Amino acid sequence: MKLLNFLKPKPAQTTIESYGQTSSGLEQQQIQSIMEWLFASLLNVGYFGKSHIIWYNGDELKPSLEQMVKKAMRRDEPVFLYCCDARVSPLPTEYYYWRMMNEHPSMRIYQLEIKDKD
């Protein structure tokens, strides 16, 4: 019987991987509020899986983050960016763009989207 339980697929869980949180310069309470909002937003649209948030506080994404972004997009995992600075990060590739999530009152959260091929 235990073997059958082992073989059953586990229910999908919503998780958010965080990158650059400690160097963001934001207070823990503000970070927690943003994470709660993002988690609730993912659940609201029925997304159960892995997602990513980058706490952006610089001029360009590090190569390791660019690799993570590309890998996540290939897996259809949502990628978000919270802009701690005045500007948004340069785009990882010419195939993607950052869409502002104007649902959040800060107007600093962006979701990585695939560009339409015209």
N, C-alpha and C positions, 0 to 999 in steps of 0.2 A: 504494500500500500504506500509506503514512503517513497518508493521509486516512482510511482505514478504522480505523486505530488511534486517531485523534483522535475518531472518532464512537463508539467503544466506551465504555460507561459505566464510570467509575472505581469501584473497590470502595469501599464505605463505610468510613470511618475513625472511630474513637472519638476525640472531642476533648472537652476540658473547658475552657470559658471561665471565667475567674476574675475576680471583682469584689471590690475592697476588700482584697485580699491585703496590700498594702503598709501599710495602716493598721490591720491586724488586731491587731498587738501580739504575734503569735506568732513563735517562732523558726523559721528556715527549715527546720530538720530536722523540726520538728513538722508544718509545712505539707506538706513532701514526703511524710511518712508518711501523712497524711490523703489527699493526692492519689493516692498509690499504692493505698491501700485502696479509694478510690472508683473508680478506673480498673479495678482488678481486679474489683470488684463489678459494674460495668457489663458487662465482658466475660463474667463468670460467668453473667449472665442473658441473654447473647446480644445485647446492645444495641450496635449499631455506628452511631454518628451523633454529633450535637452535643449536649452537655449543659452545664449551668451550675452554678457554685458561688458563693455569696455568703458572704464572710467578714464576718459581722454583728457590729458593735461599736458599737451606738448604739440610739437609741430608735425610729426609724422608717426605712423604706426611702426613699431619695431618689426623686423622681419619675422620673428616668431609669432607675433600677433597676426601678421598678414597671412601666414601659413594656416593658422587656426581659422581665420575668417574664410579662406578659400575652402578648407576642409568642411567647415560647418555648412557653407552654402551648398556644397555638393551633396551633403546629407539632408538638405532641406531643414536645417536647424536655424531658427531665427537668431539674428545677431543684432544687438542694440548698442548704441553708443550714448553715453551721457557726457555732454560737453562741459567740462569744468572750466575751460578756458573761453576766450571770446570767439574762437573760430572752431569750425568743424575740421576733423582730420581729412587729409587728401584721400581720394578714393583708392581702394585697394587695386582695382583694375578698371579698365574702360567699360566693363560689362555691368558694373554695379553703381549704385548711387545711394546716398544717405537721404531718407525721407523723414522730415520732421514729424514727430508724433504730437500734433497740436492738441491731443486729448489731455496731455499732462500740463498742468498750469505753469511749470517752469519754462516751457518751450525750449528745453535743452536735451530732450531725449529724441534720438533718431533711430530708425530701423533701416538696416541694409536691404535694399531691394534690387532686383534684376532689371536692367534696362530693357525696354521693348526694342525688338529688332525691326527697324523700319526699312 
